[in-house]
Amino acid sequence: MTSTQPTRTESDPTLGGAVEVANKLLANVDRVVRGKQSEIRLVLTALACRGHVLLEDVPGTAKTVLARALAMSIEGATPSRIQCTPDLQPTDVTGLSVYNQRERDFEFRPGPIFANVVLVDEINRAMPKTQSSLLEAMAETQVTVDGHTRELPQPFLVLATQNPIELEGTFPLPEAQLDRFFLKTALGYPDQDDELQILRDQQRGHPLGDLQPVVSLEDIALLHQASASVYIDELLQRWAVDLVRATRSLDSVAIGASVRGSLALERAARAWALLNERDYVVPEDIETLFLPVIGHRILFTPTFLVEIRKHGRKEAAQRFVEQCFELAARPQSALTGEVVEFTSERSD
């Protein structure tokens, strides 16, 4: 349950400044991606944790607009887009060394991965060897070409998209690469009022043309620092671990989430709390983030996959979440058996 006590964000300049940065980003992106504040907040959560996002959605749901709006909201940030096709080569992503006749030597020409916000459009249309060229960049924020390792700019955020319906001619991401994505979400269609507002916004041009930066690269570094300072009680850390471990014991799961899933869930909860103007994590943060952070890290059994086709993805995912929460219940007091309330104060 959320505490009504004041939080340290009111007195701590680092936390308070980070909250202001997050609110500015959210409001600015919301100007062009209407009615998707929760989804935008998820992307900002990944940005605060130096993670990457997989957007699985149908075309025309503002995935590209979201990436461009986020990059344009950060002064000095460089955006890039990689359109994945079967003939895309790894060097088309990372860059390559080209012989310079004037200098009589090879010079490195960086690829589109050398940017702050990288949109990898339809990632499952690229060949596996090209998909794998993103692994080092996403995991270590560096690229190795011709034996030389080059650091990527900071902040570094990959927003990859894939179409869940059109699967002909695609190459599904292997589990090792899915695990590199911090979270997976979808924007979905806007509701009627928001779609009507989108029409009005674009009567005389796209609102991206009027978008101005609202934060700096230094502000993003502050966001990174502040999210790591958010307090999470030991009981909630243990609960997050128990939830992830529960995925490894379900009959519907062939391979459960790894330790990387536990790390991501705990970090995401702290960043999500910060974006909701709290300096401490509550159980609702973990409940909200469990499926976006863990769902894509699971390999289900063939039997469960049949149920997904029968009942639909949403219902099957909800059943999976319920099973995990049955195995790992909310933290309760050993004395009273009541659900523990969490605040910014450390528990005894």
C-alpha positions as CSV (number, residue, x, y, z in Angstrom):
1,M,0.0,0.0,0.0
2,T,1.3,3.5,-0.8
3,S,2.3,5.5,2.2
4,T,1.0,9.0,2.8
5,Q,4.3,10.1,4.4
6,P,6.3,12.8,2.6
7,T,9.2,11.5,0.6
8,R,12.8,12.6,0.4
9,T,12.2,13.9,-3.2
10,E,10.9,17.0,-1.6
11,S,14.2,17.7,0.2
12,D,16.8,15.8,-1.8
13,P,17.9,18.0,-4.7
14,T,19.1,14.9,-6.7
15,L,15.9,13.0,-6.5
16,G,13.8,16.1,-6.9
17,G,15.7,17.2,-9.9
18,A,15.4,13.7,-11.5
19,V,11.6,13.7,-11.0
20,E,11.5,17.1,-12.7
21,V,13.5,15.7,-15.6
22,A,11.2,12.7,-16.0
23,N,8.1,14.9,-15.9
24,K,9.5,17.2,-18.5
25,L,10.3,14.2,-20.8
26,L,6.9,12.6,-20.2
27,A,5.0,15.8,-20.9
28,N,7.0,16.6,-24.1
29,V,6.7,13.1,-25.6
30,D,3.0,13.1,-24.7
31,R,2.4,16.1,-27.0
32,V,3.0,13.9,-30.0
33,V,2.2,10.4,-28.7
34,R,-1.3,11.0,-27.3
35,G,-2.9,8.9,-24.6
36,K,0.0,6.6,-23.9
37,Q,1.5,8.0,-20.7
38,S,1.8,4.6,-19.0
39,E,3.7,3.2,-22.0
40,I,5.9,6.3,-22.3
41,R,6.7,6.0,-18.6
42,L,7.8,2.4,-19.2
43,V,10.2,3.6,-21.9
44,L,11.5,6.2,-19.6
45,T,12.0,3.5,-16.9
46,A,14.3,1.6,-19.3
47,L,16.1,4.9,-20.1
48,A,16.7,5.6,-16.4
49,C,18.1,2.0,-16.0
50,R,20.2,2.1,-19.1
51,G,18.0,-0.6,-20.5
52,H,16.5,-1.3,-23.9
53,V,12.9,-1.7,-25.0
54,L,11.2,-4.2,-27.4
55,L,7.9,-2.8,-28.8
56,E,5.8,-5.6,-30.3
57,D,2.9,-4.0,-32.1
58,V,1.1,-3.6,-35.4
59,P,2.2,-0.8,-37.8
60,G,0.9,2.7,-37.4
61,T,0.9,2.8,-33.6
62,A,3.5,5.6,-33.2
63,K,6.5,3.5,-32.4
64,T,8.8,5.5,-34.7
65,V,7.2,8.8,-33.5
66,L,7.9,7.8,-29.9
67,A,11.6,7.2,-30.6
68,R,12.0,10.4,-32.5
69,A,10.1,12.4,-29.9
70,L,12.3,11.1,-27.1
71,A,15.5,11.9,-29.0
72,M,14.3,15.4,-29.9
73,S,13.4,16.0,-26.3
74,I,17.0,15.6,-25.2
75,E,19.3,18.5,-26.2
76,G,22.3,17.2,-28.1
77,A,21.0,13.6,-28.4
78,T,21.5,11.9,-31.8
79,P,18.7,9.7,-33.2
80,S,19.1,7.0,-35.8
81,R,16.9,4.4,-37.5
82,I,17.9,0.9,-38.7
83,Q,15.3,-0.6,-41.1
84,C,15.8,-4.3,-40.9
85,T,15.6,-6.4,-44.0
86,P,16.9,-9.9,-44.8
87,D,19.9,-8.5,-46.8
88,L,21.0,-6.2,-43.9
89,Q,24.6,-7.0,-43.0
90,P,26.2,-6.6,-39.5
91,T,28.5,-3.9,-40.8
92,D,25.4,-2.0,-41.9
93,V,24.6,-1.7,-38.2
94,T,28.0,-1.4,-36.5
95,G,30.0,0.4,-39.3
96,L,33.2,-0.7,-41.1
97,S,36.7,0.3,-42.0
98,V,37.1,1.8,-45.4
99,Y,40.4,2.4,-47.2
100,N,41.2,6.1,-47.6
101,Q,43.3,6.6,-50.7
102,R,44.4,10.0,-49.7
103,E,45.7,8.9,-46.3
104,R,46.7,5.5,-47.5
105,D,45.2,3.9,-44.5
106,F,41.9,2.4,-43.3
107,E,39.5,4.7,-41.5
108,F,36.5,3.6,-39.5
109,R,33.1,4.9,-40.6
110,P,30.6,4.4,-37.7
111,G,27.2,2.8,-38.4
112,P,23.8,3.9,-37.2
113,I,24.3,2.1,-33.9
114,F,26.5,5.1,-32.8
115,A,23.6,7.2,-31.6
116,N,21.8,8.0,-28.4
117,V,18.4,6.8,-29.4
118,V,18.4,3.9,-32.0
119,L,15.1,2.7,-33.5
120,V,15.6,-0.8,-34.9
121,D,12.5,-1.2,-37.0
122,E,11.1,-4.8,-37.5
123,I,14.1,-6.4,-35.9
124,N,12.8,-9.9,-36.6
125,R,13.2,-9.3,-40.4
126,A,16.9,-9.2,-40.1
127,M,19.0,-12.3,-40.4
128,P,20.3,-13.9,-37.2
129,K,23.9,-12.8,-37.8
130,T,22.7,-9.2,-38.1
131,Q,20.5,-9.5,-35.0
132,S,23.5,-10.8,-33.1
133,S,25.5,-7.7,-34.0
134,L,23.3,-5.8,-31.6
135,L,24.2,-8.1,-28.6
136,E,27.5,-6.4,-27.6
137,A,26.1,-2.9,-28.1
138,M,23.0,-3.6,-26.0
139,A,24.8,-5.5,-23.2
140,E,28.1,-3.5,-22.9
141,T,27.4,-0.2,-24.8
142,Q,30.4,-0.8,-27.1
143,V,31.1,-2.2,-30.5
144,T,34.0,-4.3,-31.7
145,V,34.9,-4.0,-35.4
146,D,38.2,-5.3,-36.9
147,G,39.6,-6.0,-33.5
148,H,39.0,-2.5,-32.2
149,T,36.5,-1.8,-29.4
150,R,34.7,1.5,-29.6
151,E,32.4,3.0,-26.9
152,L,28.9,4.1,-27.8
153,P,27.6,7.5,-26.8
154,Q,25.7,8.0,-23.6
155,P,22.8,7.8,-23.0
156,F,22.2,4.8,-25.2
157,L,18.8,3.5,-25.8
158,V,17.6,0.9,-28.3
159,L,14.0,0.8,-29.2
160,A,13.3,-2.3,-31.3
161,T,10.0,-3.1,-33.0
162,Q,8.5,-6.2,-34.4
163,N,5.1,-7.1,-35.8
164,P,3.4,-9.9,-33.9
165,I,0.9,-10.8,-36.7
166,E,2.9,-10.8,-39.9
167,L,5.5,-13.6,-39.4
168,E,6.2,-14.7,-43.0
169,G,9.9,-14.1,-43.9
170,T,10.9,-13.3,-40.3
171,F,13.5,-14.6,-38.0
172,P,12.3,-14.9,-34.4
173,L,14.7,-13.5,-31.8
174,P,16.5,-16.2,-29.9
175,E,16.1,-16.3,-26.1
176,A,19.6,-15.0,-25.5
177,Q,18.8,-11.8,-27.4
178,L,15.3,-11.4,-25.9
179,D,17.0,-11.5,-22.5
180,R,19.0,-8.4,-23.4
181,F,15.9,-6.3,-23.7
182,F,15.1,-4.6,-20.4
183,L,11.4,-4.8,-21.0
184,K,8.8,-5.5,-23.6
185,T,5.6,-3.5,-24.2
186,A,3.2,-2.4,-26.8
187,L,1.7,1.0,-27.5
188,G,-1.6,-0.2,-28.9
189,Y,-4.3,1.9,-30.6
190,P,-5.3,5.2,-29.0
191,D,-8.9,5.6,-27.7
192,Q,-11.4,7.6,-29.7
193,D,-10.8,11.0,-28.1
194,D,-7.0,10.7,-28.4
195,E,-7.3,9.6,-32.0
196,L,-9.5,12.6,-32.7
197,Q,-6.9,14.8,-31.1
198,I,-4.2,13.2,-33.3
199,L,-6.1,14.2,-36.4
200,R,-6.4,17.8,-35.1
201,D,-2.7,17.9,-34.2
202,Q,-1.7,17.0,-37.8
203,Q,-4.0,19.3,-39.7
204,R,-1.1,21.7,-40.6
205,G,1.8,19.3,-40.3
206,H,3.2,16.8,-37.8
207,P,3.7,18.1,-34.2
208,L,7.3,16.6,-34.3
209,G,8.2,19.7,-36.3
210,D,7.5,21.9,-33.4
211,L,9.0,19.7,-30.7
212,Q,11.8,21.4,-28.7
213,P,14.4,19.9,-26.3
214,V,13.4,20.1,-22.7
215,V,16.3,18.4,-21.0
216,S,20.0,17.9,-21.5
217,L,22.3,14.9,-21.7
218,E,23.5,15.9,-18.1
219,D,19.9,15.7,-17.0
220,I,19.7,12.1,-18.2
221,A,22.9,11.3,-16.2
222,L,21.1,12.7,-13.2
223,L,18.1,10.4,-13.9
224,H,20.5,7.4,-14.0
225,Q,22.1,8.4,-10.7
226,A,18.8,9.1,-8.9
227,S,17.0,5.9,-9.9
228,A,19.9,3.9,-8.3
229,S,19.4,5.9,-5.1
230,V,15.7,5.0,-4.6
231,Y,15.2,2.8,-1.6
232,I,13.8,-0.7,-1.9
233,D,13.1,-2.7,1.3
234,E,14.8,-6.0,1.8
235,L,11.4,-7.7,1.9
236,L,10.6,-6.4,-1.5
237,Q,13.9,-7.5,-2.9
238,R,13.3,-11.0,-1.6
239,W,9.8,-10.9,-3.1
240,A,11.1,-9.9,-6.5
241,V,13.6,-12.8,-6.4
242,D,10.8,-15.2,-5.3
243,L,8.6,-14.1,-8.2
244,V,11.4,-14.7,-10.7
245,R,12.2,-18.0,-9.2
246,A,8.6,-19.0,-9.4
247,T,8.8,-18.8,-13.2
248,R,11.3,-21.7,-13.1
249,S,8.9,-24.1,-11.3
250,L,5.7,-23.6,-13.3
251,D,4.5,-26.5,-15.4
252,S,3.6,-24.1,-18.3
253,V,7.2,-22.8,-18.5
254,A,10.0,-24.8,-20.1
255,I,12.8,-22.3,-19.2
256,G,12.2,-19.6,-16.5
257,A,13.7,-16.2,-16.2
258,S,17.4,-15.9,-15.4
259,V,19.2,-13.8,-12.7
260,R,19.2,-11.0,-15.3
261,G,15.5,-11.0,-14.9
262,S,15.8,-10.5,-11.1
263,L,18.2,-7.7,-11.6
264,A,16.0,-6.0,-14.2
265,L,12.9,-6.3,-12.1
266,E,14.5,-4.7,-9.0
267,R,16.1,-1.9,-11.0
268,A,12.9,-1.2,-12.9
269,A,10.9,-1.0,-9.7
270,R,13.2,1.7,-8.3
271,A,13.1,3.7,-11.6
272,W,9.3,3.3,-11.8
273,A,9.0,4.6,-8.2
274,L,11.1,7.6,-9.1
275,L,8.9,8.3,-12.1
276,N,5.9,8.2,-9.8
277,E,7.6,10.8,-7.6
278,R,8.5,8.4,-4.8
279,D,11.9,7.7,-3.3
280,Y,10.9,4.2,-2.2
281,V,9.5,1.1,-3.9
282,V,6.0,-0.3,-3.0
283,P,4.6,-3.7,-3.9
284,E,2.4,-2.2,-6.7
285,D,5.6,-1.2,-8.5
286,I,6.7,-4.8,-8.8
287,E,3.2,-6.0,-9.7
288,T,3.0,-3.4,-12.5
289,L,6.4,-4.2,-13.9
290,F,6.5,-8.0,-13.5
291,L,5.0,-8.9,-16.9
292,P,6.7,-6.2,-19.0
293,V,10.1,-7.0,-17.5
294,I,9.8,-10.8,-17.2
295,G,7.2,-12.0,-19.8
296,H,9.6,-12.0,-22.8
297,R,12.3,-13.8,-20.9
298,I,10.2,-17.0,-20.5
299,L,10.2,-20.0,-22.8
300,F,6.8,-21.7,-22.6
301,T,6.0,-25.3,-23.1
302,P,4.2,-26.4,-26.3
303,T,1.1,-27.2,-24.3
304,F,0.9,-23.6,-23.0
305,L,1.5,-22.2,-26.5
306,V,-1.6,-24.1,-27.7
307,E,-3.6,-22.4,-24.9
308,I,-2.3,-19.0,-26.0
309,R,-3.6,-19.7,-29.5
310,K,-6.9,-20.9,-28.0
311,H,-7.5,-18.2,-25.4
312,G,-5.5,-15.3,-26.8
313,R,-2.2,-13.8,-25.7
314,K,-3.6,-11.4,-23.1
315,E,-5.6,-14.0,-21.2
316,A,-2.7,-16.5,-21.3
317,A,-0.3,-13.9,-20.0
318,Q,-2.6,-13.0,-17.2
319,R,-2.9,-16.6,-16.3
320,F,0.9,-16.9,-16.2
321,V,1.1,-13.8,-13.9
322,E,-1.5,-15.2,-11.5
323,Q,0.3,-18.5,-11.2
324,C,3.6,-16.7,-10.3
325,F,1.8,-14.6,-7.7
326,E,0.2,-17.6,-6.2
327,L,3.6,-19.2,-5.7
328,A,5.2,-16.0,-4.3
329,A,2.6,-14.1,-2.3
330,R,3.0,-10.5,-1.2
331,P,5.3,-9.8,1.8
332,Q,3.4,-10.2,5.1
333,S,4.3,-9.5,8.7
334,A,5.5,-12.6,10.5
335,L,3.7,-11.3,13.6
336,T,0.3,-10.2,12.4
337,G,0.0,-11.9,9.0
338,E,-1.0,-8.6,7.5
339,V,0.4,-7.1,4.3
340,V,3.3,-4.9,5.1
341,E,3.2,-1.2,4.3
342,F,6.3,0.3,2.8
343,T,7.7,3.8,3.2
344,S,11.0,5.6,2.6
345,E,12.1,4.5,6.1
346,R,14.0,1.2,6.4
347,S,12.2,-1.6,8.1
348,D,13.5,-3.0,11.4
